[in-house]
Amino acid sequence: MIYKLYFQNVLSGEVWDLAPVVKSFNLSSKRSGSPSKLEVELLSTMDFPEGSMIALTAGTHKLFYGYLFRIRRNKNGKHTLTFFDQKKYLLRKETYVFQNSTLASIITSIAKDFELKVGKLVGPSAKMPTMLKEEKTALDIIEESIDQMLVQTGELTVFWDDYGELRLDYPKNLAILTILGEGSIVTDFDYERSIEDSANVVKLLHEDGESGKRTMYHYIDSNNIKKWGKLQYFKVVDENLNAAQINSMGQMLIKLKNKPKETIKLSMSVGDFDFIAGRSAYVDLPEIKVKGWYLLESVDHKVTASSHTMEVELWLGG
């Protein structure tokens, strides 16, 4: 496959295809917590001003659109350029108050403040109660809202930058039609199962702002306490929530956390650019009894002149 790396100098406006001088590049993405990153290693005598844009394409695939944040070079003329997508700009702190807002409206409002481009936003129509987010990164605020919507409705959504546009959608709409398992491109796997972050007791504290009354809500799995010991999760909930909303949150939290956390990492000797963090793929690994659709938690592509390999971590909830 022929790759194009169109670089636009932010100062002069000139556009070059860096592909002919690129030694290798790594494209990595994570479902949450950080932006997608493109690292390009090349030999060149050109100047590369910070903030310059790059567009990575392969055939008809639009793979990455981002901005130059980091430059490294040595005396032999080797440059390593690091580009991030728009989510990088959301790693700055801000304070927000949202009232009865949907996920889409929260993302739209934040993106407008940070002067970022927004594409199609598909998500739950449910509205969240009043939320105060103080001195948090904008990305944390968006992802905490996504987590809160999952607890509130049971609906999981994925937030990512799609070639220069911030997007929101359901994993089922982002499925990859490739089975990962025996006889596939998977060459190795690493499986881990842990209860270190699990919880069989959920305690939610509600404080009434007017009366000062404090109410504790408990959700317990006695059978798992006997097996694992007492693993507690505690949270102070929003004072504007009513008893029914708190009860719904508690039941969803005990359902999500009252199980071991599983981690699966897959190694592949053949890369496929359809694999981007946040999308879903069908996995069939009989050795560890894993079969079904799973979210891609992180994806790392490594490309040289002669190879394209890939490392994938699956998200199994929790």
C-alpha positions in Angstrom: 0.0 0.0 0.0 1.3 3.5 -0.9 1.4 6.0 2.0 1.2 9.7 1.7 2.4 12.1 4.4 1.3 15.6 3.4 3.0 18.1 5.6 2.0 21.8 5.5 4.4 24.4 6.9 2.3 26.6 9.2 4.6 29.6 8.4 4.9 29.5 4.6 1.8 27.5 3.7 3.9 25.2 1.5 2.8 21.5 1.3 5.3 18.6 0.9 4.8 14.9 0.8 7.3 13.6 3.3 6.8 9.9 2.3 10.0 9.7 0.1 12.3 10.7 3.0 10.5 8.8 5.8 12.4 6.0 7.4 9.6 4.8 9.6 6.5 6.0 11.4 4.4 4.8 14.4 0.7 5.6 14.6 -0.9 5.0 18.1 -4.4 5.5 19.4 -6.1 5.0 22.8 -9.8 4.7 23.5 -9.6 7.2 26.4 -7.1 9.4 28.3 -5.0 10.7 25.5 -5.0 11.8 21.9 -3.8 9.8 18.9 -0.1 10.2 18.1 1.9 10.0 14.9 5.7 9.8 15.2 7.7 10.1 12.0 11.4 9.4 11.7 13.1 10.9 8.6 16.3 12.3 7.2 15.9 15.9 6.1 17.6 19.4 6.2 14.2 21.2 6.2 12.8 23.2 9.1 9.7 22.0 10.8 7.8 24.8 12.6 5.7 23.8 15.6 1.9 23.8 14.9 2.4 22.6 11.3 -0.2 20.1 10.0 0.2 16.6 8.7 -2.2 14.3 6.9 -1.5 10.6 6.7 -3.4 8.6 4.0 -3.0 5.1 2.5 -5.0 4.6 -0.7 -8.5 5.8 0.1 -8.0 5.5 3.9 -7.8 8.8 5.7 -5.7 7.7 8.7 -4.6 10.7 10.7 -4.7 14.5 10.7 -2.7 16.3 13.4 -0.4 19.0 14.5 3.4 19.1 15.2 4.1 19.4 18.9 7.6 17.9 19.3 10.8 17.9 17.3 14.0 15.9 17.9 17.1 15.8 15.7 20.7 14.8 15.8 23.9 15.9 14.0 23.4 13.3 11.2 20.2 15.1 10.1 17.7 12.5 11.5 14.5 14.1 12.6 11.8 12.6 14.8 8.6 14.6 14.5 5.7 14.0 16.9 2.2 15.0 15.8 -1.1 14.8 17.9 -4.7 15.1 16.8 -7.2 17.6 18.1 -7.7 15.8 21.4 -4.2 17.1 22.4 -5.8 20.6 22.8 -8.3 19.2 25.3 -5.6 18.3 27.8 -5.7 21.8 29.2 -7.7 22.6 32.4 -11.0 24.5 32.5 -14.1 24.8 34.8 -17.6 24.0 33.5 -21.1 23.9 34.9 -23.6 21.9 32.8 -27.3 21.7 33.4 -29.5 18.9 32.0 -27.1 18.4 29.1 -26.6 15.6 26.6 -23.2 14.2 25.8 -23.4 15.8 22.3 -24.1 19.2 23.7 -21.3 18.9 26.3 -18.8 18.0 23.6 -20.1 20.8 21.2 -19.8 23.4 24.0 -16.3 22.4 25.0 -15.1 22.1 21.4 -16.4 25.6 20.6 -14.5 27.1 23.5 -11.3 25.4 22.4 -11.9 26.3 18.8 -11.9 22.7 17.6 -13.7 21.1 14.6 -16.7 18.8 15.3 -18.1 16.1 13.1 -21.1 13.8 13.6 -22.0 13.2 17.2 -24.1 10.1 17.8 -25.1 9.3 21.4 -27.8 8.9 24.0 -30.6 11.5 24.1 -30.7 11.2 27.9 -29.8 14.3 29.8 -27.5 14.4 32.8 -28.2 16.4 36.0 -26.3 19.5 36.9 -22.6 18.9 36.9 -19.8 21.1 38.2 -16.4 20.3 36.9 -13.6 22.4 38.4 -10.0 22.6 37.3 -10.1 19.5 35.2 -8.8 18.9 31.7 -11.4 19.3 29.0 -10.7 15.7 27.9 -11.3 14.4 31.5 -14.6 16.3 31.6 -15.8 14.8 28.4 -14.7 11.3 29.4 -16.2 11.6 32.9 -19.4 12.6 31.2 -19.2 9.5 29.0 -18.6 7.3 32.0 -21.5 8.9 33.9 -23.8 8.3 30.9 -22.8 4.7 30.9 -23.7 4.4 34.6 -26.9 6.3 34.0 -28.2 4.5 30.9 -26.0 1.5 30.3 -25.0 2.9 26.9 -21.3 3.1 26.1 -20.0 5.6 23.5 -16.7 6.3 21.9 -15.1 9.7 21.5 -12.3 10.2 19.0 -10.8 12.5 16.4 -11.7 11.3 12.9 -9.2 12.9 10.5 -9.6 16.4 11.9 -13.2 16.2 13.3 -14.2 15.3 16.9 -16.7 12.4 16.7 -19.0 10.5 19.1 -20.6 7.1 18.3 -21.6 3.7 19.6 -19.1 0.8 19.2 -21.7 -1.2 17.2 -21.5 1.4 14.5 -17.7 1.1 14.4 -17.3 -2.6 13.9 -14.4 -4.1 11.9 -15.2 -7.0 9.7 -12.1 -9.0 10.6 -12.0 -12.0 13.0 -9.1 -12.1 15.3 -8.3 -15.7 16.4 -6.8 -19.0 15.1 -5.6 -18.8 11.5 -5.9 -14.9 11.5 -3.2 -12.2 11.6 -2.7 -12.7 15.3 0.7 -14.1 16.1 0.7 -14.0 19.9 -1.4 -12.9 22.8 -0.9 -11.9 26.5 -3.9 -12.5 28.8 -4.3 -11.1 32.4 -7.1 -11.4 34.9 -7.2 -9.3 38.1 -9.6 -8.2 40.9 -7.3 -5.4 42.0 -9.7 -2.8 40.7 -12.9 -4.8 41.2 -15.6 -4.0 43.8 -18.2 -6.2 45.5 -19.4 -3.4 47.7 -20.6 -0.1 46.3 -21.4 2.8 48.7 -22.9 6.0 47.4 -23.2 9.0 49.7 -25.8 11.7 49.0 -25.7 15.0 50.8 -28.8 17.2 50.6 -27.6 20.8 50.1 -30.6 22.4 51.7 -31.3 20.2 54.8 -27.7 18.9 55.2 -29.1 15.4 55.5 -26.6 12.6 54.5 -27.9 9.3 53.2 -25.7 6.3 52.4 -26.8 3.8 49.7 -25.3 0.3 49.8 -25.0 -2.4 47.0 -23.4 -5.7 48.1 -22.6 -9.1 46.7 -22.1 -11.3 49.8 -21.1 -14.3 47.8 -18.2 -12.5 46.2 -17.2 -11.0 49.5 -16.7 -14.6 50.8 -14.5 -15.5 47.8 -12.5 -12.3 47.4 -12.8 -10.4 50.7 -14.4 -7.0 51.0 -13.5 -4.8 48.0 -15.3 -1.5 48.4 -16.0 1.3 46.0 -17.1 4.7 47.5 -18.5 7.7 45.7 -20.1 11.0 46.8 -22.9 11.5 44.3 -24.3 14.8 42.9 -26.7 16.4 45.4 -29.3 17.0 42.7 -29.8 13.3 42.1 -33.0 11.8 43.5 -33.3 8.4 45.2 -34.4 6.6 42.0 -31.4 8.0 40.1 -29.0 7.1 42.8 -30.4 3.6 43.0 -30.1 3.1 39.2 -26.4 4.3 39.4 -25.6 1.9 42.3 -27.1 -1.1 40.5 -25.2 -0.2 37.4 -21.9 0.3 39.3 -22.1 -3.1 41.1 -22.9 -4.7 37.8 -19.9 -3.1 36.1 -17.3 -3.5 38.9 -18.3 -6.8 40.6 -16.2 -9.0 38.3 -12.5 -9.6 37.5 -10.9 -7.1 35.1 -9.4 -8.9 32.1 -6.7 -7.6 29.8 -5.8 -9.1 26.5 -2.9 -7.8 24.3 -2.6 -9.1 20.7 0.5 -9.0 18.5 0.1 -9.1 14.7 2.8 -9.5 12.1 0.6 -7.9 9.5 -1.0 -4.5 10.2 -4.4 -3.2 9.2 -5.2 0.5 9.4 -8.9 -0.3 9.9 -7.8 -1.0 13.5 -8.2 2.2 15.5 -8.8 2.5 19.3 -12.5 2.7 20.0 -13.6 0.5 17.2 -14.9 -3.1 17.9 -13.6 -6.4 16.5 -14.7 -10.0 16.8 -12.2 -12.1 18.8 -12.2 -15.9 19.0 -9.4 -17.3 21.2 -10.4 -20.8 22.5 -7.2 -21.1 24.7 -8.5 -18.4 27.1 -12.2 -18.9 26.3 -12.6 -15.4 24.8 -15.2 -15.2 22.0 -17.3 -12.2 20.9 -17.2 -8.6 20.1 -14.6 -6.4 22.0 -13.6 -2.8 22.0 -10.1 -1.9 21.0 -8.6 -0.1 24.0 -5.3 0.8 22.3 -3.7 0.2 18.9 -0.1 0.7 17.9 0.9 0.6 14.2 4.7 0.4 13.3 5.5 1.0 9.7 8.8 0.8 7.8 9.7 0.5 4.2 9.4 -3.3 4.4 6.9 -4.1 7.2 3.7 -3.1 9.0 3.1 -4.7 12.4 0.5 -4.0 15.0 -0.2 -4.3 18.7 -3.8 -4.3 20.0 -5.1 -4.2 23.6 -8.8 -5.1 24.1 -11.2 -3.5 26.5 -13.2 -6.0 28.4 -15.0 -3.6 30.7 -14.4 -2.5 34.2 
